[in-house]
Amino acid sequence: AEIPKIDIRSATATVAEGATLPTFLTVTRTGSLVEPLEVGFIIRGGAEFETDYTLDGYAQTNIVDGKFYFPAGLNQVQIEVAIQEDDVFEGIEQIMLRVNPGIIPDMGKVPPPLWYAGSINMQTKYYQSTYDWMPGRFGKLMLDIEDNDPPALPLVTVALIDGFANENGRDVAIVELVRVGDISGALEIPYVISGSAENNLDYVEIPDHFTFEAGQARGLIVIRPNEDRYIEGIENLVLTVAPGDTFSMAAPVEAEILIIDNEFPVISIAAVDALAMEEEENAGDNRARLLVSRTGDHYGELTVNYLVSGSASKGLDYEPLSGSVVIRAGDISAVIRVTAEEDSEAEGDEYVGGHI
């Protein structure tokens, strides 16, 4: 007798979320209709059963047990597919319904009665040795669920990969833009450029936007300093993502980059009051002053180290000096005070020298 062949068909390959009418699948059998027939099936796919859709086979289908029941005299049964409405964008999801031809994987066990071992793609499977039915040409059906919710806006954030760049030409700064969510299409992200460093002057020109290509979730903005002859000290560059209608933002949305100058300030030292007397006739007579000055950038604080020499002895002839002086941010010079110590010895004139 002919072994019945089981097929699953649908009038459509796609069903929309929010559809008012259900979609019906038709399961058919060939061969003799004298006897009833029970056929196993499995459900797979990215769509989640009972969350994204439900199946109703009425009395002819047991969804829980995965069985189609063909009563005697009937060559088809119907399954109702009802799509569940939700407010979450999920894109296109798929339902896969396939008749189960009675194959079990090799679990290292002795084959059960009426089953035999066979090989498919170099993997051992067990088959029923006698079939009540077999899959037909359309033994598997794929059904797409189209979402009716608009996609959520992608979320854009900023990550600072390397926040320092140097005019020496070998050190660049890197900012990373990241988008999370829908990356299926191209997306332009505008940003505001600010800071003391000037675009296309202190660093190679960058545009005021970054464009994600379709499928791209991360992108890099590279800051390459331009070499110049000016003493500018440390300059900064700030990139801030500007709001847009096609994306949302999550902190951080800003990155600050520091561009390090390779022209160093020039330091000099000079005596502006070269005489300190052991006997103080007037206030300040016992103090001499050395002036440490810098040229160029005075944006930040600068510590200058110096050496002390001379015939005078520290701690005996003058108060000990620290060996360093700080030029405060915004200032171009700082004073080193040399205070003479009074003693009873006749030593003649002695001197103290400062060297950078």
C-alpha positions in Angstrom: 0.0 0.0 0.0 1.1 3.5 -0.6 2.7 5.2 2.4 0.8 8.4 3.1 2.7 11.6 2.5 2.1 14.6 4.8 2.3 18.2 3.5 1.7 21.6 5.3 0.5 24.5 3.1 -0.5 28.1 3.7 -2.1 30.6 1.3 0.4 33.2 2.4 4.1 33.3 3.4 3.7 36.4 5.5 1.2 37.4 8.2 1.2 40.9 9.8 1.1 41.6 13.5 -2.3 43.2 14.3 -4.1 41.3 11.6 -7.8 41.1 12.4 -8.3 37.7 10.7 -6.4 34.6 11.6 -4.3 32.7 9.0 -5.2 29.0 8.4 -2.6 26.3 7.6 -3.8 23.2 5.8 -2.2 19.8 6.6 -3.0 17.1 4.0 -2.4 13.4 3.6 -2.3 11.2 0.5 -3.1 7.5 0.3 -5.9 5.5 1.9 -8.4 7.3 4.0 -10.0 4.2 5.5 -8.1 4.4 8.8 -7.4 7.4 11.0 -3.8 8.7 11.1 -1.7 10.3 13.8 1.2 12.5 12.6 3.8 14.1 14.8 5.1 17.6 14.2 7.5 20.1 15.8 7.5 23.9 16.1 10.6 26.0 15.7 11.6 29.5 14.6 12.5 32.9 16.1 8.9 33.7 16.9 8.0 32.6 20.4 5.0 30.2 20.7 2.2 31.7 22.9 4.0 35.0 23.1 4.2 36.1 19.5 1.5 33.7 18.2 -0.9 30.9 19.1 -2.0 27.8 17.3 -5.4 26.2 17.4 -6.0 22.9 15.8 -9.5 22.3 17.2 -10.2 18.6 17.9 -8.0 17.5 15.1 -4.7 18.8 16.5 -3.1 18.5 19.9 -0.6 21.4 20.0 0.8 20.4 23.4 1.6 16.8 22.4 2.7 17.9 18.8 0.2 15.6 17.0 -2.1 16.0 13.9 -5.1 13.7 13.9 -6.7 12.7 10.6 -10.1 11.0 11.3 -11.0 8.2 9.0 -12.4 9.5 5.7 -10.6 13.0 6.0 -7.5 13.9 4.0 -6.9 17.3 5.6 -6.9 19.2 8.9 -6.6 22.9 9.5 -4.6 24.9 12.0 -5.5 28.4 12.9 -2.5 30.8 13.5 -3.4 33.9 15.5 -0.7 36.6 15.8 -0.4 38.3 19.2 -0.3 42.1 19.2 2.4 43.8 21.3 4.1 47.2 21.5 7.6 46.0 21.1 9.5 46.3 17.8 10.9 42.8 17.0 11.4 43.0 13.2 10.5 40.0 11.1 10.1 36.8 13.1 9.6 33.3 11.8 7.4 30.3 12.6 8.7 27.0 11.4 6.2 24.0 11.4 7.6 20.6 10.3 6.2 17.2 10.4 8.4 14.9 12.5 9.5 11.9 10.4 10.4 9.8 13.4 14.2 10.5 13.7 16.0 10.6 17.0 19.7 11.6 17.4 22.4 9.1 18.5 22.4 9.2 22.3 24.7 6.2 22.7 21.9 3.9 23.5 20.7 0.6 22.0 18.2 1.3 19.2 14.6 0.7 20.4 12.5 -2.0 18.8 11.5 -1.3 15.2 14.2 1.4 14.8 17.4 1.2 12.9 20.7 3.2 12.7 21.5 5.3 9.6 24.0 8.1 8.8 23.2 11.6 7.6 26.0 14.2 7.1 28.3 11.8 9.0 26.0 11.8 12.0 24.2 8.7 13.2 20.4 8.9 13.4 17.8 6.3 14.2 14.9 5.7 11.9 11.7 3.8 12.3 11.9 0.6 10.3 8.2 0.8 9.4 6.4 4.0 8.5 2.8 4.8 8.9 3.5 8.0 6.9 6.3 10.1 5.6 6.9 13.8 4.9 5.8 15.0 1.5 7.4 17.7 -0.7 5.9 20.4 1.6 6.6 18.6 4.9 8.0 21.9 6.3 6.4 25.3 6.3 8.0 28.7 7.0 5.7 31.6 8.0 7.0 35.2 8.5 5.5 37.5 11.1 5.8 41.2 10.1 6.0 43.6 13.0 3.6 46.6 12.9 5.5 48.6 15.6 7.9 51.3 14.6 11.5 50.4 15.4 12.9 52.0 18.6 15.4 54.8 18.0 19.0 53.6 18.3 20.8 54.7 21.4 24.1 56.6 20.8 26.9 57.1 23.3 30.5 58.2 23.3 33.6 56.3 24.6 37.0 57.9 24.9 39.6 55.4 23.7 42.7 57.6 23.9 42.3 61.2 25.3 45.8 62.5 24.6 47.5 63.5 21.3 50.9 64.9 20.8 52.3 67.3 18.1 55.2 64.9 17.6 53.1 63.2 14.9 53.2 59.7 16.3 50.4 60.0 18.9 46.8 60.4 18.0 43.6 60.6 20.1 40.7 58.4 19.5 37.0 58.8 20.2 34.5 56.0 19.7 30.8 56.5 18.8 28.6 53.5 19.7 25.0 52.9 18.7 22.8 50.2 20.3 19.5 48.9 18.9 18.5 49.1 15.3 21.7 49.2 13.1 20.0 48.1 9.9 20.3 51.5 8.1 22.8 54.3 7.8 22.7 56.9 10.5 24.3 60.4 10.7 25.3 61.7 14.1 26.0 65.4 14.4 28.3 66.7 17.0 29.6 70.1 18.3 33.3 70.8 18.2 34.6 73.2 20.9 37.7 73.9 23.0 40.9 75.9 22.8 42.4 73.9 19.9 41.2 75.0 16.5 39.9 72.6 13.8 42.1 72.4 10.7 44.8 74.5 12.5 45.9 72.6 15.6 44.7 69.3 14.3 43.8 67.7 10.9 40.3 68.9 10.0 37.4 66.7 11.1 33.8 67.1 9.9 30.9 68.1 12.3 29.2 64.7 12.0 29.9 61.0 11.9 27.9 58.5 9.6 27.3 54.9 10.6 27.1 52.7 7.6 24.2 50.1 7.5 25.1 47.3 9.9 27.8 49.3 11.7 27.5 49.6 15.5 30.8 51.3 16.3 32.8 54.0 14.6 36.1 55.9 15.4 36.9 59.6 15.2 40.7 60.0 15.1 42.3 63.3 16.1 45.7 64.0 14.5 47.6 67.1 15.7 49.3 69.4 13.3 52.9 70.3 13.9 53.6 74.0 14.3 56.4 76.3 15.7 54.2 78.0 18.3 54.5 77.5 22.0 50.9 76.8 22.9 51.1 74.4 25.8 48.2 72.0 26.3 45.1 72.7 24.3 41.8 70.9 24.5 39.2 69.7 22.1 35.7 68.7 23.1 33.3 66.7 21.0 29.7 66.8 22.1 26.9 64.8 20.4 24.1 67.0 19.3 20.5 65.9 19.7 18.7 64.5 16.6 15.3 63.1 15.6 16.7 59.8 14.3 18.4 58.6 17.5 18.4 59.0 21.3 21.4 59.6 23.5 22.8 58.0 26.7 25.6 59.4 28.8 28.4 60.0 28.2 27.7 62.1 25.1 30.9 64.2 25.4 34.6 63.5 25.1 37.5 65.8 25.9 40.9 65.4 24.2 44.2 67.1 25.3 46.7 68.1 22.6 50.2 68.2 24.0 52.6 70.8 22.6 56.1 69.7 21.7 57.6 73.3 21.9 58.8 73.6 25.5 58.8 76.8 27.4 62.2 78.5 27.9 63.2 79.0 31.5 65.6 81.7 32.7 66.9 82.9 36.2 68.2 86.3 37.2 69.2 88.1 40.3 66.8 91.1 40.8 68.2 91.9 44.3 71.7 90.5 44.5 72.6 91.6 48.0 71.6 90.1 51.4 73.2 91.6 54.5 73.7 89.7 57.8 72.8 92.8 59.8 69.4 94.1 58.9 69.4 97.9 59.1 66.1 98.1 57.2 63.3 95.6 56.7 64.3 93.2 53.9 68.0 94.0 54.0 68.8 90.4 54.9 67.1 89.0 51.8 68.2 88.7 48.2 65.8 87.7 45.3 66.3 85.5 42.3 63.6 85.7 39.6 62.7 82.5 37.6 60.9 83.4 34.4 59.3 81.4 31.5 58.4 82.3 28.0 55.6 80.8 25.9 52.5 79.2 27.3 51.5 80.0 30.9 48.3 78.1 30.8 49.2 75.7 33.6 51.3 75.5 36.7 55.0 74.8 36.2 57.5 73.4 38.7 61.1 74.5 38.0 64.0 72.7 39.7 67.3 74.5 40.4 70.7 73.9 41.9 72.5 76.0 44.5 76.2 76.7 44.6 78.6 79.3 46.0 81.0 79.9 48.9 78.2 80.5 51.5 77.1 77.5 53.4 73.4 76.6 53.6 72.0 76.5 57.2 75.0 78.6 58.4 75.2 81.6 56.2 71.7 81.5 54.7 68.5 79.6 55.3 68.3 76.4 53.3 66.6 76.5 49.9 64.1 73.9 48.7 65.7 73.3 45.3 62.4 74.0 43.4 60.0 76.8 42.7 56.5 76.8 41.4 55.3 79.3 38.7 51.6 79.4 39.2 49.0 79.0 36.4 48.7 82.4 34.6 52.0 83.7 35.9 55.2 84.1 33.9 57.6 84.2 36.9 58.3 83.2 40.5 60.7 84.5 43.1 63.3 82.6 45.1 64.2 84.4 48.4 67.7 84.0 49.8 67.7 85.0 53.5 71.1 85.6 55.2 71.8 84.2 58.7 73.6 86.4 61.1 76.8 85.0 62.8 79.8 86.4 64.8 82.5 85.2 62.5 84.4 87.5 60.2 84.1 85.8 56.8 84.1 88.6 54.3 81.6 88.6 51.4 80.3 85.3 50.4 78.0 84.4 47.5 75.1 82.0 46.6 74.4 81.1 43.0 71.2 79.5 41.5 71.3 77.4 38.3 68.3 76.0 36.4 
